[in-house]
Amino acid sequence: MPKPTLLPVEAWGARNPSCLEWTDACHICARGPSGKPQCSTVGIACVQKAATCTKQAPAKP
């Protein structure tokens, strides 16, 4: 079977590991307990934008 590919919004989360939750205005994603992105499905009238972080991991002292 072919390896599943990440959606662009999931890949954005993989490149930004300190971000715990992010969105592209179509999907809302969050890191699951394993650290793997879990994203919502796209609504019917969605206009995708650049992904932005909505919840950052606390900074380590």
VENBEL-V86095 format. One record per pair of residues at least 6 apart in sequence whose C-alpha atoms are under 8 Angstrom apart, sorted by the first residue. I is the first residue (numbers start at 0). J is the second residue. Records with the same first field share a line. If there is no record, write none. Layout:
# VENBEL-V86095
I = J ; J
This chain:
# VENBEL-V86095
8 = 22 ; 23 ; 26 ; 28 ; 50
9 = 28 ; 36 ; 37 ; 38
11 = 50
12 = 18 ; 21 ; 36
13 = 36
17 = 55 ; 56
18 = 52 ; 53 ; 54 ; 55 ; 56
19 = 29 ; 30 ; 52 ; 53 ; 54 ; 55 ; 56
20 = 27 ; 28 ; 29 ; 30 ; 52 ; 53 ; 54 ; 55
21 = 27 ; 28 ; 29 ; 50 ; 51 ; 52 ; 53 ; 54
22 = 28 ; 50 ; 51 ; 52 ; 53
23 = 47 ; 48 ; 49 ; 50 ; 51
24 = 45 ; 46 ; 47 ; 48 ; 50
25 = 40 ; 41 ; 42 ; 45 ; 46 ; 47 ; 48
26 = 38 ; 39 ; 40 ; 41
27 = 38 ; 39
28 = 36 ; 37 ; 38 ; 39
29 = 36 ; 37 ; 38
30 = 36 ; 37
31 = 37
